[in-house]
Amino acid sequence: MKRGWTNDLHPPLLNPLNRRARRSSDQVPHVGRPVPGYDSREDLFRGSIGHQPFPLGYEAAKASLDRSLARLDCGYIDLMLLHQPFNDVYGAWRALEEYQASGRIRAIGLSNFTADRVLDVGLFNKVMPAVDQIEINPFHQQTEQVQGLLAEGVVPEAWGPFAEGKFGIFENPVLTAIGQKYGKSVAQVVTRWLIERGIVVLAKSTKPERMAQNLNVFDFQLDDDDKAQIATLDVGKSQIISHTDLAMVRKFKEWVFNV
C-alpha cells in the first residue's frame, strides 16, 4: 500500500491540490502518521523549526532535535531552521551541522536573521545556511536583505507573505487593480511577485480553494509597471514583529517555547 507521512491535525494536507509541495511541521503533537496515496517518504517534504531563545546552546538544541525527529517519526527531516537570532546561536547551529552530517537532517537554515548575521553563521562555522526565513510582504519588502541573501547563495523564504491578512492587504487598491488586470486574486499577485524575486513563499491555508489558488500562479508574469506599483507599498519596516526592537528582544528573553 502506498504510504506517506503528515500531521493528523492538518487534514488539508491530504488534499490532492497540495501534492506538489506537501510540507508539514512537528510543532503540534501526534505527527508522522501514514498518509494513503504516497509511495514513500520521498513524496513528502518535512520541515521544522528549532525554537530560540529556549532551548539554549549545543546540548539543548540536540535534545530539541531528538524530540522533533521522534515526533515526526519519518526517518529524517528535510529542512530544519533555527528560529530566532538570539542567545547561543553558534552552539545550536553546530548541533544542526552535526545532525545534517549524520543524515538525520537534509538541509539546515535560519529564520528571522538579517543577511549579515546569516553570513556570520555560515562563514565562522562549517555549513552556510541553505535558507533564511524572514518576513517579506508588499508592506515590508526587504529588498536589500533579499539581494544580500541571494548574493551569498542563501534562499530567502517569506513568512507572512500576506501580512497575516492585516492592514487591508486583500482590499489594497494597487494589488486588486493588478489582480484584475490578469484575472487573479491579491494572494496570487503577491505570490507571483515573490516568486519572480527568487523568494520561496510560505503561504499557509486550511481551505482547499485557496490552496488551488496558491498553485495557480505560473500562467502570468508581472510587468515592470506592476512591480513599480507594488514597490510604492513598502513602508520599510515590519508591520508584524521587529527582531531589532529592544523591547521585543527583552520579550524574547521572557518567552519559553514548549519544544
Secondary structure, DSSP 8 states (H G I E B T S, - for coil): ----EEETT-GGGGSGGG-TT-EE-SSSSSEEEE-TT-SSGGGSEEEEEE-SSSS-HHHHHHHHHHHHHHHH-SS-EEEEEE--S-SSHHHHHHHHHHHHHTTSEEEEEEES--HHHHHHHHHTSSS--SEEEEE-BTTB--HHHHHHHHHTT-EEEEESTTGGG-TTGGG-HHHHHHHHHHT--HHHHHHHHHHHTT-EE----S-HHHHHHHH--SS----HHHHHHHHTT--SS-SS--SS-HHHHHHHHH-----
